[in-house]
Amino acid sequence: MRKKYDVVVVGAGPVGSYTAYRLADYGLSVCLIDKKKEIGKDVICAGVISKRAFKKFDLPGEAILSRIDSATFFSPSGKRLEYNSNDVFAYVVDRSIFDSGLAKLAKRVGVDVRLNQQVTDIKSSGKVYTVVSRRRRYQAKAVVLATGVNYDLHKKVGLGRPPRFLYGSQIELPFSFSQTNIQIHINKKFAPGSFGWVIPAGTNNSRVGVVLLRRGKIWLKKMLESCLSFSADKLNDSEIKIKPIAFGPVRKSIRGRIIALGEAAGQIKTTTGGGIFFGLLCSEIAVEKLVKVIKEHGSLDDYELTWRSALASEIDIGIRLRRIAGQLNNDEIEALFDFVKKHRFWVDLLIPRIDFDYHSNFIFFCLKSFGSLLKIPED
């Protein structure tokens, strides 16, 4: 017999599990389905989440590996610009513990969690949706697609795909420069139009990675050799993990009572490729709309308008920044570092505009201030 729910959520990543939890907390009957046998296993992610996100969404603290209170930016030649906060501004998490913690929270409030079930289709009949997996069928009044970078179901239900993709390459290595500092490396040699990172992940481990609009493990290998004097020949290629990341929103994120959410909707920081904070913000929007629709009837049409209004400027400025960064050569990057280091008052102007989650204010200020130095048009 097909069990009927108010909402079926497809995908038990952080955004899917959090959405299921919030919906059930409002009294709706919810089923959370995931194709994996174990939630959070083999996730490719830098795992850096803001302190604001932990506080705002009450995220599982047991997943925290490191507490970040500073960042060091490196030029191609190794010049440094330091950012030191007066307090922790982000946490590095174990995604296995983090993801499973959110799923357990959902289960605790009554969500029916179904694992090892690949959803293959979604059929509609009036206001009833049938979610088809390879093992059984589920009926619901609404469906949330929190499928991450998998868009197979989007095509079947008439939703779009992101216009482009970033590619994140990462490896975890047994060393640590610092427990509280993130390194950001800007160098066209290994990260054209982008950056690489070294992130502490616990006492004796670091995550090293790059994210850019080109695919290939070669870029991370170049970074390891250039920044860490690490011979890539010693690496087993299987140790380097690559993940596509939505770069820009999908054309349409709602059809009837089917909602795409998180990376499934392209709700991603186009600057860094991070998606958890934006995804959880949009989850709150989706939950509010879904609860109203399920309990009072009506449509979900304003979901699209609401989330786009909230994030449009952040997403658009990140796309513009990457376009500009792609035009810079290493000499121009060095010139920027030299300019800021020489004119220290710029640091005092820049630091108050730094926000881990919202980048548009900082980027607009930089483009306005340094655009003439690099001959960047203001659009």
C-alpha positions, -999 to +999 in steps of 0.1 A: +000+000+000+013+035-009+017+056+022+005+092+018+025+122+031+020+159+031+055+164+017+082+140+003+117+154+004+142+138-021+178+141-009+191+138+027+219+163+025+220+192+049+193+212+031+170+182+025+172+170+061+168+205+076+138+211+054+122+178+064+128+186+101+113+220+099+082+208+080+076+180+105+081+205+133+052+224+119+031+193+122+032+180+086+037+144+077+071+141+059+091+114+042+128+120+035+143+097+008+180+093-001+198+070-026+227+064-002+228+036+023+246+059+048+239+096+051+269+119+048+292+092+034+318+102+007+307+138+007+332+161-012+331+195+006+355+220+022+331+219+051+335+255+062+302+269+076+297+303+092+292+309+129+261+328+118+246+297+102+253+276+133+235+301+154+206+309+131+198+273+122+209+256+154+232+232+135+249+202+152+279+213+171+292+178+175+304+179+139+329+208+145+365+199+138+381+234+138+372+270+148+383+297+123+392+332+134+416+343+107+425+340+071+457+346+051+456+355+015+487+346-006+497+363-039+514+343-067+549+352-053+539+345-017+531+380-005+506+379+024+475+398+034+462+389+069+426+391+081+423+386+119+389+386+135+382+393+171+362+361+173+355+328+156+336+335+123+334+300+109+336+263+117+351+234+098+329+203+101+330+166+096+303+163+069+295+127+078+287+137+114+271+170+103+247+154+077+237+124+098+231+148+128+206+168+108+189+136+095+186+123+131+171+156+141+145+151+114+138+116+125+134+127+161+104+149+151+087+122+132+101+123+097+100+089+079+136+085+067+141+060+038+176+052+027+191+032-002+162+043-024+170+059-058+140+080-069+135+075-107+104+094-114+077+118-101+042+115-115+014+139-109-024+134-109-042+165-099-028+177-066-013+143-057+023+134-066+036+099-068+074+096-061+087+065-077+118+047-064+131+014-074+117-003-044+083+014-038+061+044-044+052+074-021+023+098-025+024+134-014+007+168-017+041+184-025+076+173-033+110+190-025+139+182-047+171+186-026+191+164-049+223+185-049+241+185-082+220+157-096+194+171-120+180+139-135+145+144-120+145+181-130+141+172-167+113+148-160+092+173-141+100+203-162+125+222-141+158+236-154+195+231-149+222+256-139+237+274-169+273+263-160+293+244-134+323+251-112+345+221-104+360+217-070+390+194-065+401+185-030+424+162-011+428+157+027+464+154+039+479+146+073+494+179+082+483+212+098+497+248+096+472+261+121+440+251+139+423+284+134+435+299+101+424+294+065+449+300+037+436+314+004+460+311-025+454+333-056+475+323-086+466+319-122+491+290-125+468+266-107+435+286-102+428+307-132+401+332-123+397+316-089+416+305-058+429+275-038+426+268-001+443+251+028+418+245+056+424+229+090+403+198+096+410+187+131+443+184+149+465+169+123+447+171+090+441+198+063+418+200+033+436+213+002+416+223-028+408+245-058+376+255-074+373+268-109+354+267-142+377+240-155+377+204-147+408+183-140+430+170-112+460+187-127+451+221-112+452+207-076+484+189-083+499+222-095+488+239-063+503+212-041+536+216-059+536+254-060+523+262-025+532+232-004+563+219-022+544+186-023+553+162-052+521+153-070+539+121-083+536+107-048+498+110-049+473+083-058+449+100-082+420+083-064+428+104-033+418+136-052+381+141-053+363+162-079+328+176-076+308+197-100+291+227-084+261+247-097+273+280-111+242+302-113+205+294-106+183+270-126+159+287-150+129+275-131+128+262-095+091+254-091+065+235-111+031+231-095+039+218-060+074+205-069+102+227-055+139+226-062+159+237-032+196+242-024+221+233-050+192+216-069+180+251-075+215+267-080+212+285-047+250+286-044+276+312-036+291+319-070+322+333-053+333+303-034+310+275-045+296+271-009+260+261-007+249+253+029+241+288+041+221+299+010+204+265+009+193+268+045+181+303+040+160+292+010+148+262+031+132+286+055+114+303+026+103+270+012+090+257+045+070+289+052+053+286+017+048+248+019+032+249+054+008+276+042-001+258+010-006+224+027-027+238+056-046+266+038-043+255+001-032+278-026+000+279-048+037+281-043+043+306-071+059+333-048+086+308-036+106+316-068+102+354-065+111+354-028+143+334-029+155+351-060+149+386-045+169+375-014+199+361-033+200+377-068+226+403-060+248+379-042+247+353-071+251+379-098+281+397-083+299+364-078+295+356-115+308+391-124+337+387-101+348+354-116+345+370-151+368+398-141+392+376-122+396+354-152+410+383-171+437+391-145+473+378-149+496+371-121+514+405-125+481+423-119+473+402-089+507+411-075+500+447-082+468+445-061+486+430-032+514+456-034+488+484-035+469+473-004+501+465+015+516+499+006+484+519+014+475+502+048+445+525+053+427+504+026+428+475+051+409+496+076+383+503+049+381+467+036+378+448+069+345+462+081+329+451+048+341+414+051+312+391+057+316+353+054+281+347+041+273+378+021+300+390-003+283+416-025+291+446-003+328+438-001+330+430-038+312+462-049+335+482-028+366+465-042+354+469-078+347+506-073+379+512-054+404+492-075+386+491-109+407+519-123+439+503-110+431+472-131+412+491-159+380+472-150+348+487-165+321+495-139+293+481-161 
